[in-house]
Amino acid sequence: MKPKQQRMMLLGAALVALAGAGALAASALGDTATYFYSPSDVLAKGVPPGEAIRLGGLVEPGSVTREGATIHFRVTDNAQATAVAYTGIIPDLFREGQGVIAEGKFGADGGFVADSILAKHDENYMPPEVAGALHKTETAGE
């Protein structure tokens, strides 16, 4: 084989290997991706039970109750609200009226069971996903 043909074969093999690695990485990422939803998105799109999602919005004032180690509250985007149950230690900064992201799944009964709770870190911060979802519902209502 001529040197030019060897280089072309090597280049072709490298491109095939690169495409394979990219497809493998995309497949692995797709299996672990957790999608963000606001309560309005949950209602509009109908998230299936058992699918891992991130539910974000504001903790609805007056909705926080405790039953032993389990805390129940509602997440709202000022248009819709979704009930959440979480068992575990909540962040120190978790409060009514503040931004929150709950990671978890909807159960067969339709209730959202959170595996973890992420709260804001100071009085001026709101997670970008939450701010975008709130802005979207505010502009849709006008």
N, C-alpha and C positions, 0 to 999 in steps of 0.2 A: 504494500500500500504506500502511496505517496504521502509525504509529510502534510500536504494540504488536506488530504482526505482524513488523515489521522486527527488533525485539529478539528475538522468538521464533526467527526464522530465523537470526539471528546466534548465538544461544545453541545452537541445534541444530547449526549448522556447527562451532562450537567444540567441542561434545561429540564429534562424529564425528572431528574432527582429533585430539582428545585420546585417544580410543579407538584410533585408528590408530597414533599415536605409541607408546602403551603396548604394543600388539601387536607393533610393530616392535622395540621394546626387548626385550621378552620373548623374541622369536625370536632376536635376536642374542646374548642372554645364554645361552640354552639351547645354542647351538652352541659356546660357548667354556667352558662349565662343566666343571670337573674334579671328579669325585666321589671321596670318601674311602672307602677300604676297609681293614679289618683283614685279616690272613691268614684268619681264620675266615669273614669275609664273602666273601672271594674263593672259598673252598671251597664255601660254601653257595649263593652266587648265580651262580657260574660266569661270570666276566667274559670277554666275547669278546675274541679277539686284536685288537690295533690300537686298542682303546678307551683313550683317555687317562684315567688315574686317578691318585689319590694313595694310595700304600700306606704305612700307618703302623703302628708298633709299636716294639718294642725290638730292638736289634741283638743277635742271639743270641750269647752268649759262646762263643768257640772256632770261630766260623763264618767269620771274616774271612780271606780269602786274596787275594794279589795276583799278577797275571800281567802284568807290564809296567805299562802305564798303566791297566789294567782291575782293578777291585776286585770281588771276589765276596763276598757275605755273605748271611745269612738274617735276615729280619725276622719276629719272633714276637709273638704276643699272649698268650703263656703257655698257649695251647691248640693252635694250629696255627702253622706256619712256612712262609714263602715265600722261595725263593731269588731273589736280586737280583744283577744285573751292572750295573756303572756304570763308564764310561770318562771320566775327567776328574779334576779336582782336587776332592778331598773337603774338606768343612769341617774346620777345625782341631779342632773340638769333637766330631768323629765318633769314637765309641768303642764297644767291646763293652759290652752291658748298658745302654746309654743309649737314650733316645727318639730316633726318626728318622722322617722322612717322605720317601719316595722318589716322585718324580713321573716317570711314564713309561707304558709300554705292555707288555702281554704279547705275546710273539712267537708265531708259528705253532707253535713247538716247546714252548710252554707256559712258557718262562722269562720272567721279568720283566726288562725292560731299562729302566733309569732314565735320564732325561734330566737330572735334577737331584736333589741330595740336600740336605735341610734337617735340621740337627741342633739340639739344644737349646742354649740360650745360657748356662746356669749349672747348678750341681749340683741345684737345687731345681725347675727348670722342666721341664715335659713338655708338648708341644703338646696343646691341649684335645681334639682328635680322638683322639689316641693314648690319653690318660687315659680318655676315655669308652669306647673300644674295649676297653681292658684291664679296666675296671670291669665292662663287660658280660660278658666271658668269665669273670671271676672269680665273678660272681653266678650265671651259668648253670651253673657247675661245682658249686655248693653244693646 
